[in-house]
Amino acid sequence: MARGVRGEGTAGRAGAPRLLDVAERAGVSLATASRSLRGRDGVSPEVAAQVRAVAAEMGYVANPHASTLAGGVTQVAGLVVYEIGDPYFSEIASGAVRVAAENGWTVQISHTAREPRAELAQIRLLRAHRVGAIVMAGSGYVDRADEEGAGRALLDYQSSGGRVAVIGRHHLRCDAVLPDNRAGGATLAEHLLALGHRRIAIAAGPARLTTIHDRLDGIHQALAERGLDPGAVPVEPGAFTREGGRDSTERILRDHPGTTAIIALNDAMATGVLSVLRERGIPVPGRVSVAGFDDIQVAQDLSPALTTVALPMADMGAAALEMVLRPRSARPRRKTTGHRLRVRDSTGPVPA
């Protein structure tokens, strides 16, 4: 190793606060200060919070390059999402970036286009970059084999001291933030049933995702409780995008022309549903009501404004980052999100 390379923050520019200065001001050892700022185990939450506050007050900025050369990890969290252009994931990222900045960390974002092999490749790449934590956001897979490789890689990363949290995954053995998908689906169906709708169709995303499975389960539960046959409700799968919503709607209108309400299982699909109905001259909600899921920011600006289930997406990203910055717990932590129904102009009573 070349001479002159020291541990992170111990040889800053003249006048710049060093990690040693932070440790002295906080009254802790250099090792404790380092672990506190990295979110590593072995430090109580109170001490870690005190050290972070002192570092922020002093204007201490970590030197990740020196840390990596010294054989450590960086104060960088890797955030793996399906598609950064999807508003669902961009809002999650905003919450993660905010918490990271508040704690002196940065976030490196990569996306996988919902390909299990790409997930595994991104995890390996993040480890090669010596990130201090990994957060994976996005649905799990109904077939456990689809996430087996990523699951093993994350367990190996954790066993080597890395911190991991996931958003929207039930089966991986790590801290998790779990969206209220099943209950949200039931809430949407109950809303439409209360408006008198019985000819409901669903524009669904890829069937292999647990998010789709859970949201459908909630809808089916609400239908069954009203004495309706869930199996009689058309489900048209498509890509979890605007174009996927358009394709599903075309099939619904062709094969089920009596439909009076369409539930899209995310808001991106719902925008596609609305665009097809507008092109066909079908009034919303006069003839067909439309509901979505997630409450992305644009949902209230659509015409008509979209009724949808709101998930706290930015809070989900923030909660996942907070998990990886806290000391590891004996058992994986689970945090559920709750949900709210946002009733807007796209749903109304069943047509007479």
Secondary structure, 3 states (H helix, E strand, C coil): CCCCCCCCCCCCCCCCCCHHHHHHHHCCCHHHHHHHHHCCCCCCHHHHHHHHHHHHHHCCCCCHHHHHHCCCCCCEEEEEECCCCCHHHHHHHHHHHHHHHHCCCEEEEEECCCCHHHHHHHHHHHHHCCCCEEEEECCCECCHHHHHHHHHHHHHHHHCCCEEEEECCCCCCCEEEECCHHHHHHHHHHHHHHCCCCCEEEEECCCCEHHHHHHHHHHHHHHHHCCCCHHHCCEEECCCCHHHHHHHHHHHHHHCCCCCEEEECCHHHHHHHHHHHHHCCCCCCCCCEEEEEECCHHHHHCCCCCEEEECCHHHHHHHHHHHHHCCCCCCCCEEECCCEEECCCCCCCCCC
